[in-house]
Each structure stands twice: as structure tokens, then as C-alpha cells.
């Protein structure tokens, strides 16, 4: 069984994000970058499936600038067998990423495509669902638990009301939630071995995908700070403040 994993290069979650002076976006120059945490969970799940003898090959895919190869090397060090890099120097929208991943899936013919449920930079939570729609594959989003047997992926997923279990006929798309597993760290020997693992590169035009943006960011600004709360003496005072100050009733 072949598994494709999507990994995205994002600002390290431990770094405080700073907005550019012209408010056109967030500052990434000289900022520590890392693999998207939800993609780390997706990668860990694929590695566990391979260790259990369920999967035979893991292919890590990343779309982004040349530096995204660093993220791919991390994925190879953790346990992926080879990498695919779609070189794009422009910011990619979720639908465009889904189209790029779909093109790679058609080339690779995997049994599973596992992604993080969202990236921590844009928080769109759209790519996995769009990818499944483009491929015409069943999807199990926000996976809490995954089990593979007889060509069927059983996914327990987190929903507002608790947990829901769905059975997906493979090939399928799965997006991972926080509680699926605990990602491992790459060992030094595996980091050294990863340098010899192959990474295949493509340009978007090689895959027949137009990466021209359809959305424009007008301005990025920090959220306004929350005002301090007050303690009211009784319900009548609360109602008065809600009516006259907050104007919500």
C-alpha cells in the first residue's frame, strides 16, 4: 500500500508572528520555519502504518519555494521513503494546492492521501476536502483514529457532538486532527540517511496547473486587545450594562 503525505513549510509554532510594516502579510525573513504541526501528525500516522506492515511506501509531497525541500528532508528523516517537490515561489491558495496534489496523486496512484486538517498559517482547513472532491475519492476529515483492513479505511473523526466513525473504500483522503497521535523526532542517523533519499521536482506547468491567485490580501493587522472585565453587583446592573453599554439587548 502506497501512502502520499502532504507537508507544508510554515512559521515555527513557537515563534511570535510579526506583521510587516506595510501590513501586506506576516514577516518571514530570517524567521525560523518548520513543518506544519498537523502535517507532522499525518506523517507520523503513515510511518506507524508502515511499521505495522500495512503500508509499503510513503511519499512526502510539498508545494512551495525552494526552501520547502528542507521540510521534505525532515519528512524523509522521520520515515518517508522519497519526496516530491512542486516548486512555486508564489503564495498558493487552498484550491491551487489541491489541484497540484491531485495531479501528483494521479501520477503516483496511492491507496491513501493523508494531510493535516489545516495549516497553522492560514487556518483554511480546505485543501483535504477539495483534494477529495477533485479526485472523486471518499474522505475522512478530522481523524481521531485510523484503522486499515481489507481495502477499507475506518476513520473515527472528531465532530461537534463527539466522535463519528466512517468506513472509506480506498483510495481515500484522510485529514488528521490533534489527538490522532504524538509525532516523533527524527534521529541523527535518520537525518543523515535522509540526505541520500530522492526528491523529485516539478513545476506547476509540468502538472498543468495555473497558480495565478484568485484572491487578494488587502490588509493584515493584529486583533484588537480585549478590554478588562468588570464585576457587577446584581442582575439589574448586568442588564443595564448589556442594554446601554454593550447594546446587545
Helices and strands as residue ranges (DSSP letters): E 2-6, E 9-11, E 33-35, H 37-51, E 57-64, H 68-78, E 82-87, H 94-108, E 112-116, H 127-135, E 138-149, E 152-159, E 162-169, E 172-176, G 178-180, H 188-194, E 199-203, G 204-207, H 235-244
